[in-house]
Amino acid sequence: MSIVISIIIPANNEARYIGQCLAALLDSDPVPGHALELIVVANGCTDNTVKVAGRYDMPARERGWMLKVLDLPEGSKIKALNMGDMTAIGRYRVYLDADVRVSPPLLGQIIAELSTNAPRYATGTPQIARPESRLTRAYARFWQRVPFNQGQAPGFGLFAVNTNGRARWAEFPDVIADDTFVRLLFAPSERAQVAASYIWPMVEGLGRLVRVRRRQDAGTSEIATRYPELLENEAKGRPDITALAKADPVGFAVYAFVAVMVRAGRPFAGTDWSRGR
């Protein structure tokens, strides 16, 4: 009997991106001995996300995969994740943002890492899609060099766990940074980053960069306050700001300006998870 891999994709007004996400998944290399189910959890959508996702039902069937499209009235990533988990039947769980595009070998490499009885967390190697604006390109270039993104298995946009790994938590708690929460449930020795890549887009423009950075900072602060014990699993080092700034003065200037704007603004309120496109 085939082992099922469940890929859970929360989607809030992602009609522009969900097709590319599903097409990339369906272009994945075969994973012998495994069947896949794609679970798109549309939540609070006012666009054609559900309709666009539904177009991939037949292509999924042609590969012998299952596609489930759930349509929740309320926009909530956490509720979408939990509903996806309730629906999923897979031994392995892959949690994927709707605007991410995986490379063909990624799923196979992740499953190879998860094929153990020990609790295991795995992700791919992120690549930032080329931003349209010069400002965002400069920010993205520097952002990729900060210690978190150079560390082991950052997992933003895509992470996966095996059965014993998923047993580390019950439902997803109502937090801003669900990806950070899950990653820190695992010690560095329990996390793996495979060589295969995935493409993750960064928001465009100063206002959106500030908004997303503010959300990221609020998410990190929330985890530290509510789950301080998890910080023991953080493997980040201290950045050598001087060296980073010398290597990329323009990128540093943009990155620093965004940070200043974040600190000058009002504190982030609520649990809005959108990336502010």
FIGULO-510151 format. One record per residue: residue in three letters; x, y, z of N, C-alpha, C in turn; residue number from 1. Coordinates in steps of 0.2 Angstrom, whole numbers, always signed. Layout:
N
SITE  rest   n.xx   n.yy   n.zz  ca.xx  ca.yy  ca.zz   c.xx   c.yy   c.zz   nr
SITE   ALA      X      Y      Z      X      Y      Z      X      Y      Z  NUM
...
***
This chain:
277
SITE  rest   n.xx   n.yy   n.zz  ca.xx  ca.yy  ca.zz   c.xx   c.yy   c.zz   nr
SITE   MET     +4     -6     +0     +0     +0     +0     +4     +6     +0    1
SITE   SER     +3    +11     -4     +6    +17     -4     +6    +21     +2    2
SITE   ILE    +11    +25     +4    +11    +29    +10     +9    +36     +7    3
SITE   VAL     +4    +39    +11     +1    +46     +8     +5    +51    +11    4
SITE   ILE     +7    +56     +6    +10    +63     +8     +4    +68     +8    5
SITE   SER     +3    +71    +13     -2    +77    +13     +1    +83    +12    6
SITE   ILE     -1    +87     +7     +2    +94     +6     -4    +99     +8    7
SITE   ILE     -3   +103    +13     -8   +107    +15     -6   +114    +13    8
SITE   ILE    -11   +118    +10    -10   +124     +7    -15   +129     +9    9
SITE   PRO    -14   +133    +14    -19   +138    +16    -19   +144    +10   10
SITE   ALA    -24   +147     +9    -25   +151     +3    -30   +157     +4   11
SITE   ASN    -28   +163     +5    -32   +168     +6    -32   +173     +0   12
SITE   ASN    -36   +173     -4    -36   +178    -10    -29   +177    -14   13
SITE   GLU    -28   +170    -16    -22   +168    -19    -23   +166    -27   14
SITE   ALA    -29   +169    -30    -30   +167    -37    -24   +168    -41   15
SITE   ARG    -20   +173    -40    -15   +175    -44     -9   +170    -44   16
SITE   TYR     -9   +167    -38     -3   +162    -37     -4   +155    -36   17
SITE   ILE    -10   +153    -34    -12   +146    -33    -11   +141    -39   18
SITE   GLY    -12   +144    -45    -11   +140    -51     -4   +138    -52   19
SITE   GLN     +0   +143    -51     +8   +142    -52    +10   +137    -46   20
SITE   CYS     +7   +138    -40     +9   +133    -35     +7   +126    -36   21
SITE   LEU     +1   +125    -38     -1   +118    -40     +2   +115    -46   22
SITE   ALA     +3   +119    -51     +7   +117    -57    +14   +114    -55   23
SITE   ALA    +17   +118    -51    +24   +116    -49    +24   +110    -45   24
SITE   LEU    +19   +109    -41    +19   +103    -37    +17    +97    -42   25
SITE   LEU    +13    +98    -46    +11    +92    -51    +17    +91    -56   26
SITE   ASP    +22    +95    -56    +28    +94    -60    +33    +91    -56   27
SITE   SER    +32    +89    -50    +37    +86    -46    +39    +79    -49   28
SITE   ASP    +45    +77    -47    +48    +70    -49    +43    +65    -45   29
SITE   PRO    +42    +59    -48    +39    +54    -44    +42    +52    -37   30
SITE   VAL    +38    +51    -32    +41    +48    -26    +39    +41    -25   31
SITE   PRO    +43    +36    -27    +40    +29    -28    +38    +27    -21   32
SITE   GLY    +32    +23    -22    +29    +20    -16    +25    +25    -12   33
SITE   HIS    +24    +31    -14    +20    +36    -11    +14    +39    -15   34
SITE   ALA     +9    +40    -12     +3    +44    -15     +3    +51    -12   35
SITE   LEU     +0    +55    -16     +0    +62    -13     -7    +65    -14   36
SITE   GLU     -9    +69     -8    -15    +72     -8    -13    +80     -7   37
SITE   LEU    -16    +84    -12    -16    +91    -11    -22    +94     -8   38
SITE   ILE    -21    +98     -2    -27   +100     +1    -26   +108     +1   39
SITE   VAL    -30   +111     -3    -30   +118     -3    -36   +121     +1   40
SITE   VAL    -34   +125     +6    -39   +127    +11    -40   +135    +10   41
SITE   ALA    -45   +136     +5    -46   +143     +4    -50   +146    +10   42
SITE   ASN    -48   +152    +12    -51   +154    +18    -53   +162    +18   43
SITE   GLY    -59   +164    +18    -61   +171    +17    -59   +174    +11   44
SITE   CYS    -59   +170     +5    -58   +172     -1    -63   +176     -4   45
SITE   THR    -62   +182     -7    -67   +185    -11    -65   +186    -19   46
SITE   ASP    -60   +182    -21    -58   +181    -28    -59   +174    -30   47
SITE   ASN    -56   +172    -35    -57   +166    -39    -52   +160    -36   48
SITE   THR    -50   +161    -30    -45   +156    -28    -48   +149    -29   49
SITE   VAL    -54   +148    -26    -57   +141    -26    -58   +138    -33   50
SITE   LYS    -60   +143    -38    -61   +141    -45    -55   +139    -48   51
SITE   VAL    -49   +143    -47    -43   +142    -50    -40   +135    -48   52
SITE   ALA    -40   +134    -41    -38   +128    -38    -41   +122    -41   53
SITE   GLY    -48   +123    -42    -52   +117    -44    -50   +115    -51   54
SITE   ARG    -47   +119    -55    -45   +117    -62    -40   +112    -62   55
SITE   TYR    -36   +111    -56    -31   +106    -56    -33    +99    -54   56
SITE   ASP    -40    +98    -53    -42    +92    -51    -40    +86    -56   57
SITE   MET    -42    +88    -62    -40    +83    -68    -33    +81    -68   58
SITE   PRO    -29    +86    -69    -22    +85    -69    -19    +81    -63   59
SITE   ALA    -22    +82    -57    -20    +78    -51    -22    +71    -52   60
SITE   ARG    -28    +70    -54    -31    +63    -56    -26    +59    -61   61
SITE   GLU    -24    +63    -66    -20    +60    -71    -13    +58    -68   62
SITE   ARG    -11    +61    -63     -5    +58    -59     -6    +53    -54   63
SITE   GLY    -13    +52    -53    -14    +47    -47    -14    +51    -41   64
SITE   TRP    -15    +57    -41    -15    +61    -34    -22    +63    -33   65
SITE   MET    -23    +65    -27    -30    +68    -24    -29    +75    -23   66
SITE   LEU    -34    +79    -26    -35    +86    -24    -41    +87    -20   67
SITE   LYS    -40    +91    -15    -46    +93    -11    -46   +100    -10   68
SITE   VAL    -51   +104    -12    -52   +111    -11    -57   +112     -6   69
SITE   LEU    -55   +115     +0    -60   +117     +5    -61   +125     +5   70
SITE   ASP    -67   +127     +6    -69   +134     +6    -72   +136    +12   71
SITE   LEU    -67   +139    +16    -70   +142    +23    -72   +149    +22   72
SITE   PRO    -77   +151    +26    -79   +158    +25    -75   +163    +29   73
SITE   GLU    -71   +161    +34    -67   +165    +38    -60   +165    +36   74
SITE   GLY    -57   +171    +35    -50   +172    +33    -46   +171    +39   75
SITE   SER    -43   +165    +40    -38   +164    +46    -34   +158    +44   76
SITE   LYS    -27   +160    +43    -22   +155    +41    -22   +149    +47   77
SITE   ILE    -22   +151    +53    -22   +146    +58    -28   +141    +58   78
SITE   LYS    -34   +144    +57    -40   +139    +56    -39   +135    +50   79
SITE   ALA    -36   +138    +44    -35   +134    +38    -30   +129    +39   80
SITE   LEU    -25   +130    +43    -20   +125    +44    -23   +119    +48   81
SITE   ASN    -27   +121    +53    -30   +116    +57    -35   +112    +54   82
SITE   MET    -39   +115    +49    -44   +111    +45    -41   +107    +40   83
SITE   GLY    -35   +109    +37    -31   +105    +33    -29    +99    +36   84
SITE   ASP    -26   +100    +42    -24    +94    +46    -30    +89    +48   85
SITE   MET    -35    +92    +50    -41    +87    +51    -43    +83    +45   86
SITE   THR    -42    +86    +39    -44    +83    +33    -39    +78    +30   87
SITE   ALA    -32    +79    +32    -27    +75    +29    -27    +68    +32   88
SITE   ILE    -24    +64    +28    -23    +57    +30    -16    +55    +29   89
SITE   GLY    -12    +59    +27     -5    +57    +26     -1    +56    +32   90
SITE   ARG     +4    +51    +31     +9    +50    +36    +14    +56    +37   91
SITE   TYR    +15    +59    +31    +20    +65    +31    +15    +71    +29   92
SITE   ARG    +17    +76    +33    +13    +83    +32    +18    +88    +29   93
SITE   VAL    +16    +91    +23    +20    +97    +21    +15   +103    +21   94
SITE   TYR    +18   +108    +24    +14   +114    +24    +17   +119    +20   95
SITE   LEU    +13   +122    +15    +16   +126    +10    +12   +132     +9   96
SITE   ASP    +15   +138     +8    +12   +144     +6     +9   +144     -1   97
SITE   ALA     +4   +147     -2     +1   +147     -9     +4   +150    -14   98
SITE   ASP     +9   +154    -12    +13   +158    -18    +20   +155    -19   99
SITE   VAL    +21   +149    -16    +28   +146    -16    +28   +141    -22  100
SITE   ARG    +33   +140    -26    +34   +136    -31    +40   +131    -30  101
SITE   VAL    +38   +125    -29    +43   +120    -28    +47   +117    -34  102
SITE   SER    +53   +115    -33    +57   +112    -39    +55   +105    -39  103
SITE   PRO    +56   +102    -45    +54    +95    -46    +57    +90    -41  104
SITE   PRO    +63    +90    -39    +66    +85    -34    +64    +86    -27  105
SITE   LEU    +61    +92    -25    +61    +94    -18    +57    +89    -14  106
SITE   LEU    +51    +87    -16    +47    +82    -12    +50    +76    -11  107
SITE   GLY    +54    +73    -16    +57    +67    -15    +63    +68    -10  108
SITE   GLN    +66    +73    -10    +72    +74     -5    +69    +75     +2  109
SITE   ILE    +64    +79     +3    +61    +80     +9    +58    +73    +12  110
SITE   ILE    +55    +69     +8    +52    +63    +11    +58    +58    +13  111
SITE   ALA    +64    +58     +9    +69    +54    +11    +72    +57    +18  112
SITE   GLU    +72    +63    +20    +74    +65    +26    +69    +63    +32  113
SITE   LEU    +62    +63    +30    +57    +62    +35    +56    +54    +36  114
SITE   SER    +59    +50    +32    +58    +43    +32    +62    +40    +38  115
SITE   THR    +60    +41    +44    +64    +39    +50    +58    +39    +56  116
SITE   ASN    +60    +35    +61    +55    +34    +66    +56    +40    +71  117
SITE   ALA    +62    +43    +71    +63    +49    +75    +59    +55    +73  118
SITE   PRO    +57    +59    +77    +54    +65    +75    +58    +69    +71  119
SITE   ARG    +56    +72    +65    +60    +75    +60    +56    +81    +57  120
SITE   TYR    +60    +86    +56    +57    +92    +52    +62    +93    +46  121
SITE   ALA    +59    +95    +40    +63    +96    +34    +60   +102    +30  122
SITE   THR    +64   +105    +27    +62   +110    +22    +67   +110    +16  123
SITE   GLY    +66   +114    +11    +70   +115     +6    +75   +121     +6  124
SITE   THR    +78   +123     +1    +83   +128     +1    +79   +134     -3  125
SITE   PRO    +77   +139     +1    +73   +145     -2    +77   +149     -7  126
SITE   GLN    +74   +151    -12    +77   +156    -17    +71   +161    -18  127
SITE   ILE    +74   +168    -17    +69   +173    -18    +68   +175    -25  128
SITE   ALA    +62   +175    -27    +60   +177    -34    +62   +184    -35  129
SITE   ARG    +65   +185    -41    +68   +192    -43    +63   +197    -42  130
SITE   PRO    +64   +202    -37    +59   +207    -36    +58   +212    -42  131
SITE   GLU    +53   +215    -43    +52   +220    -48    +55   +226    -47  132
SITE   SER    +55   +229    -41    +58   +235    -39    +65   +235    -37  133
SITE   ARG    +69   +240    -38    +76   +240    -36    +76   +241    -29  134
SITE   LEU    +72   +244    -25    +72   +244    -18    +71   +238    -15  135
SITE   THR    +66   +234    -17    +65   +227    -15    +70   +222    -16  136
SITE   ARG    +73   +223    -22    +79   +219    -24    +85   +220    -19  137
SITE   ALA    +86   +226    -17    +91   +228    -12    +90   +225     -6  138
SITE   TYR    +84   +226     -3    +82   +223     +3    +82   +216     +3  139
SITE   ALA    +80   +212     -2    +80   +205     -2    +87   +203     -2  140
SITE   ARG    +91   +206     -6    +99   +204     -6   +102   +204     +1  141
SITE   PHE   +100   +209     +4   +103   +209    +11   +100   +205    +16  142
SITE   TRP    +93   +204    +15    +89   +200    +20    +91   +193    +20  143
SITE   GLN    +93   +191    +14    +95   +184    +13   +102   +182    +17  144
SITE   ARG   +106   +188    +18   +112   +187    +22   +112   +187    +29  145
SITE   VAL   +106   +189    +32   +106   +189    +39   +106   +182    +42  146
SITE   PRO   +108   +181    +48   +110   +175    +51   +104   +170    +51  147
SITE   PHE    +98   +172    +52    +92   +167    +52    +92   +164    +45  148
SITE   ASN    +92   +168    +39    +92   +165    +33    +98   +161    +31  149
SITE   GLN   +103   +162    +34   +109   +158    +33   +110   +152    +38  150
SITE   GLY   +105   +151    +42   +105   +146    +47   +102   +140    +45  151
SITE   GLN   +101   +135    +49    +99   +128    +47    +92   +128    +46  152
SITE   ALA    +89   +126    +40    +82   +125    +39    +78   +131    +42  153
SITE   PRO    +78   +137    +39    +73   +142    +41    +66   +140    +40  154
SITE   GLY    +64   +137    +34    +58   +135    +34    +52   +140    +32  155
SITE   PHE    +54   +146    +30    +48   +150    +29    +45   +149    +22  156
SITE   GLY    +39   +148    +22    +35   +147    +16    +34   +139    +15  157
SITE   LEU    +38   +135    +18    +38   +128    +17    +41   +124    +22  158
SITE   PHE    +38   +120    +26    +41   +115    +30    +37   +109    +30  159
SITE   ALA    +40   +103    +33    +37    +97    +33    +39    +93    +39  160
SITE   VAL    +35    +88    +41    +36    +84    +47    +34    +77    +46  161
SITE   ASN    +37    +72    +49    +34    +65    +49    +29    +64    +55  162
SITE   THR    +27    +58    +55    +22    +57    +60    +24    +59    +67  163
SITE   ASN    +30    +56    +69    +32    +58    +76    +34    +65    +77  164
SITE   GLY    +35    +68    +72    +37    +76    +72    +30    +79    +73  165
SITE   ARG    +25    +77    +69    +18    +80    +70    +15    +79    +77  166
SITE   ALA    +17    +74    +80    +15    +73    +87    +18    +78    +92  167
SITE   ARG    +22    +82    +90    +25    +87    +94    +20    +93    +97  168
SITE   TRP    +15    +94    +93    +10    +98    +95     +3    +96    +93  169
SITE   ALA     -2    +99    +96     -9    +97    +94    -12   +101    +89  170
SITE   GLU    -16   +105    +90    -18   +110    +85    -13   +116    +84  171
SITE   PHE    -13   +119    +78     -9   +125    +78    -12   +130    +83  172
SITE   PRO     -8   +133    +87    -10   +139    +91    -11   +145    +87  173
SITE   ASP    -15   +150    +90    -17   +156    +87    -11   +161    +88  174
SITE   VAL     -6   +160    +83     +0   +164    +83     +1   +167    +76  175
SITE   ILE     +5   +172    +76     +7   +175    +70    +12   +171    +66  176
SITE   ALA    +17   +169    +69    +22   +165    +66    +22   +158    +67  177
SITE   ASP    +17   +155    +63    +16   +148    +64    +22   +144    +62  178
SITE   ASP    +26   +146    +57    +32   +143    +54    +37   +143    +59  179
SITE   THR    +38   +148    +63    +43   +149    +68    +41   +144    +74  180
SITE   PHE    +35   +144    +76    +32   +140    +81    +34   +133    +80  181
SITE   VAL    +33   +130    +74    +34   +123    +72    +41   +122    +72  182
SITE   ARG    +45   +126    +69    +52   +125    +68    +56   +124    +75  183
SITE   LEU    +54   +129    +80    +57   +129    +86    +55   +123    +91  184
SITE   LEU    +50   +119    +89    +48   +113    +92    +53   +107    +91  185
SITE   PHE    +58   +109    +87    +63   +104    +85    +70   +107    +86  186
SITE   ALA    +74   +103    +89    +81   +105    +90    +85   +105    +84  187
SITE   PRO    +90   +109    +83    +94   +109    +77    +96   +102    +74  188
SITE   SER    +97    +98    +78    +99    +91    +76    +93    +87    +73  189
SITE   GLU    +87    +90    +74    +81    +86    +72    +78    +90    +65  190
SITE   ARG    +82    +95    +63    +80    +99    +57    +84    +97    +51  191
SITE   ALA    +81    +97    +45    +86    +96    +39    +83   +101    +34  192
SITE   GLN    +88   +103    +30    +87   +107    +24    +90   +104    +18  193
SITE   VAL    +86   +102    +14    +88    +98     +8    +91   +103     +3  194
SITE   ALA    +95   +100     -2    +98   +104     -7    +93   +107    -12  195
SITE   ALA    +87   +103    -13    +82   +105    -18    +79   +112    -16  196
SITE   SER    +77   +116    -21    +75   +123    -20    +68   +124    -20  197
SITE   TYR    +65   +129    -18    +59   +132    -19    +59   +139    -20  198
SITE   ILE    +54   +142    -23    +54   +149    -25    +49   +153    -21  199
SITE   TRP    +51   +158    -17    +47   +162    -12    +47   +169    -14  200
SITE   PRO    +42   +172    -16    +42   +179    -18    +42   +184    -12  201
SITE   MET    +45   +190    -13    +45   +195     -8    +40   +200    -10  202
SITE   VAL    +37   +204     -5    +33   +209     -7    +36   +215    -10  203
SITE   GLU    +33   +219    -13    +36   +225    -17    +34   +231    -14  204
SITE   GLY    +39   +236    -13    +38   +242    -11    +39   +243     -4  205
SITE   LEU    +41   +250     -2    +43   +251     +5    +37   +250    +10  206
SITE   GLY    +31   +252     +8    +26   +251    +13    +24   +244    +15  207
SITE   ARG    +24   +240    +10    +23   +233    +11    +29   +229    +15  208
SITE   LEU    +35   +231    +13    +41   +229    +16    +40   +230    +24  209
SITE   VAL    +38   +237    +25    +38   +239    +32    +32   +235    +36  210
SITE   ARG    +27   +234    +32    +21   +230    +36    +23   +223    +37  211
SITE   VAL    +26   +220    +32    +28   +213    +33    +34   +212    +38  212
SITE   ARG    +39   +217    +38    +44   +216    +43    +41   +217    +50  213
SITE   ARG    +36   +222    +51    +33   +223    +57    +29   +217    +60  214
SITE   ARG    +26   +213    +55    +23   +207    +57    +28   +202    +59  215
SITE   GLN    +33   +201    +55    +38   +196    +57    +41   +198    +64  216
SITE   ASP    +43   +204    +65    +45   +206    +72    +40   +204    +77  217
SITE   ALA    +34   +206    +76    +29   +204    +81    +28   +197    +82  218
SITE   GLY    +29   +193    +77    +28   +186    +77    +34   +183    +81  219
SITE   THR    +40   +185    +80    +46   +183    +84    +45   +185    +92  220
SITE   SER    +42   +191    +93    +41   +193   +100    +36   +189   +103  221
SITE   GLU    +31   +187   +100    +25   +183   +103    +28   +176   +105  222
SITE   ILE    +32   +173   +100    +34   +167   +102    +39   +167   +108  223
SITE   ALA    +43   +172   +109    +47   +173   +114    +43   +174   +121  224
SITE   THR    +38   +177   +120    +34   +179   +126    +30   +173   +128  225
SITE   ARG    +26   +170   +124    +22   +164   +125    +25   +157   +126  226
SITE   TYR    +31   +157   +122    +34   +150   +122    +41   +151   +123  227
SITE   PRO    +44   +154   +129    +51   +156   +130    +55   +149   +130  228
SITE   GLU    +52   +144   +132    +56   +137   +132    +58   +135   +125  229
SITE   LEU    +55   +137   +120    +57   +135   +113    +63   +139   +110  230
SITE   LEU    +65   +144   +113    +71   +148   +111    +77   +144   +112  231
SITE   GLU    +77   +139   +116    +83   +135   +117    +84   +131   +110  232
SITE   ASN    +79   +131   +106    +81   +127    +99    +83   +132    +94  233
SITE   GLU    +83   +138    +96    +85   +143    +91    +93   +143    +90  234
SITE   ALA    +95   +142    +83   +102   +142    +82   +105   +148    +79  235
SITE   LYS   +102   +153    +79   +104   +159    +76   +111   +162    +79  236
SITE   GLY   +115   +164    +75   +121   +168    +78   +120   +175    +78  237
SITE   ARG   +125   +179    +81   +125   +186    +81   +128   +189    +74  238
SITE   PRO   +124   +193    +71   +127   +196    +64   +133   +200    +65  239
SITE   ASP   +137   +200    +60   +143   +204    +60   +140   +210    +55  240
SITE   ILE   +137   +215    +58   +134   +220    +54   +139   +224    +50  241
SITE   THR   +145   +225    +53   +150   +229    +50   +152   +226    +43  242
SITE   ALA   +153   +219    +44   +155   +215    +38   +150   +215    +33  243
SITE   LEU   +143   +214    +35   +138   +214    +30   +137   +220    +27  244
SITE   ALA   +137   +226    +31   +137   +232    +28   +142   +234    +23  245
SITE   LYS   +148   +232    +24   +154   +233    +19   +153   +229    +13  246
SITE   ALA   +150   +223    +14   +149   +219     +8   +143   +222     +3  247
SITE   ASP   +138   +225     +6   +133   +227     +2   +130   +234     +6  248
SITE   PRO   +133   +239     +5   +131   +245     +8   +124   +248     +6  249
SITE   VAL   +122   +247     -1   +116   +249     -3   +110   +244     +0  250
SITE   GLY   +111   +238     +0   +107   +233     +3   +106   +235    +11  251
SITE   PHE   +112   +236    +14   +111   +238    +21   +107   +244    +23  252
SITE   ALA   +108   +249    +18   +105   +255    +19    +97   +254    +19  253
SITE   VAL    +95   +251    +14    +88   +249    +13    +85   +245    +19  254
SITE   TYR    +89   +240    +20    +87   +236    +26    +86   +239    +32  255
SITE   ALA    +91   +244    +34    +91   +248    +40    +85   +253    +40  256
SITE   PHE    +84   +256    +34    +79   +261    +34    +72   +257    +35  257
SITE   VAL    +71   +251    +32    +65   +248    +34    +64   +246    +41  258
SITE   ALA    +70   +244    +44    +70   +243    +52    +68   +249    +56  259
SITE   VAL    +71   +255    +54    +69   +261    +57    +62   +263    +56  260
SITE   MET    +59   +262    +50    +52   +263    +49    +47   +259    +53  261
SITE   VAL    +50   +253    +54    +46   +248    +58    +45   +250    +65  262
SITE   ARG    +51   +252    +68    +52   +255    +75    +48   +261    +76  263
SITE   ALA    +47   +265    +71    +44   +272    +71    +37   +271    +71  264
SITE   GLY    +34   +266    +68    +27   +265    +67    +23   +262    +74  265
SITE   ARG    +17   +261    +73    +13   +259    +78    +14   +251    +79  266
SITE   PRO    +14   +248    +85    +15   +241    +86    +10   +237    +81  267
SITE   PHE    +12   +232    +79     +8   +227    +75     +2   +225    +80  268
SITE   ALA     -4   +225    +77    -10   +223    +81    -13   +217    +77  269
SITE   GLY    -16   +212    +80    -20   +207    +77    -16   +202    +75  270
SITE   THR    -19   +197    +71    -15   +191    +68    -16   +191    +61  271
SITE   ASP    -16   +196    +58    -17   +196    +50    -10   +193    +47  272
SITE   TRP    -11   +188    +44     -6   +184    +41     -4   +185    +34  273
SITE   SER     -8   +190    +31     -6   +191    +24     +1   +195    +23  274
SITE   ARG     +4   +193    +17    +10   +196    +16    +10   +203    +13  275
SITE   GLY     +4   +206    +13     +4   +213    +11     +5   +214     +4  276
SITE   ARG     +3   +210     -1     +4   +211     -8     +1   +218    -10  277
***
